[in-house]
Amino acid sequence: MLGILFQFFANYWQLVILAGLVAGLIIRRWLRGFIAGFVGVLLSWVVYLAYLWIISPAPRLISILGDIVGMSGLLLVCLVTLIASLFGGIGAVIGVALRAMIRRQQ
């Protein structure tokens, strides 16, 4: 849910890592935390892209961006979504590690 909320702050994409971090603080295992952060951010991007697809001329913009980079616009969007999802997963792993460190200190 935080990932979806943070998607609408266009200049603050780094908050996606924070969304993953929260997932990592809730979940105790590394792999489950990574998967939760990854899937959470992936779903937030899917919701955001669907919103853009409905509200704005996203297909045309994606095609133009793809032409600028020299690849298919859809492939570009998939790569960006994958990278963002990896950031969410890494944020969740950081959350799991942070939780483990706090537990050891107590």
KALINQUI-V734323 format. One record per residue. D_CENTER is the distance of its C-alpha to the mean C-alpha in whole Angstrom. Layout:
BEGIN
d_center=D_CENTER
d_center=D_CENTER
END
This chain:
BEGIN
d_center=11
d_center=10
d_center=6
d_center=9
d_center=11
d_center=9
d_center=8
d_center=12
d_center=13
d_center=13
d_center=14
d_center=12
d_center=9
d_center=9
d_center=9
d_center=5
d_center=7
d_center=10
d_center=8
d_center=8
d_center=11
d_center=13
d_center=12
d_center=14
d_center=16
d_center=17
d_center=17
d_center=20
d_center=19
d_center=17
d_center=16
d_center=16
d_center=14
d_center=11
d_center=11
d_center=11
d_center=8
d_center=7
d_center=8
d_center=7
d_center=3
d_center=5
d_center=8
d_center=7
d_center=6
d_center=10
d_center=11
d_center=11
d_center=12
d_center=15
d_center=16
d_center=16
d_center=18
d_center=20
d_center=21
d_center=21
d_center=22
d_center=19
d_center=21
d_center=23
d_center=21
d_center=19
d_center=22
d_center=23
d_center=20
d_center=20
d_center=24
d_center=24
d_center=22
d_center=24
d_center=22
d_center=21
d_center=19
d_center=17
d_center=17
d_center=15
d_center=13
d_center=12
d_center=12
d_center=9
d_center=7
d_center=8
d_center=8
d_center=4
d_center=4
d_center=7
d_center=6
d_center=5
d_center=8
d_center=10
d_center=9
d_center=11
d_center=13
d_center=14
d_center=15
d_center=17
d_center=19
d_center=19
d_center=21
d_center=23
d_center=24
d_center=25
d_center=27
d_center=29
d_center=30
d_center=31
END
